[in-house]
Amino acid sequence: MRRLELLRVEHRDLDSAIAALVIAGGGDQMQVARLKKRKLRLRDEIAILEDALVPDIIA
C-alpha cells in the first residue's frame, strides 16, 4: 500500500529531524514538541492502516 509506505518514510524522516535538533542543542523546544506530536499522529495512522490490512480472525 503506497500510502502506508509514504507514512513510514515521513515517520523516519521526522525521527531524524528530531534527533538532529536535539543533538544540535539549538533546537527550539516548541519545534521539537510539534515534530514529536506529528510523529505520534503518523504512528497512529500507520497502526490503523496496518490493522486494516490484517483480516479479523475469530477463534
Phi, psi and omega in degrees: 000122186297317181301317180298316180295320178298320178295319179296320179295315179298321179298315178296319179298318178296320178302315179294318181295318179297314180299318180296318179295319181293316181294319180295333178075344180269003184292136176293126182298326177293321178296316179299316180298318179297318179295320179295321179296316178298319180298319178295320178296321178296317180301317179296318179295321177299316180298319179297315180294320179295320178297324180292335180281336183266121180292145176288130178240117178265117183268000000 
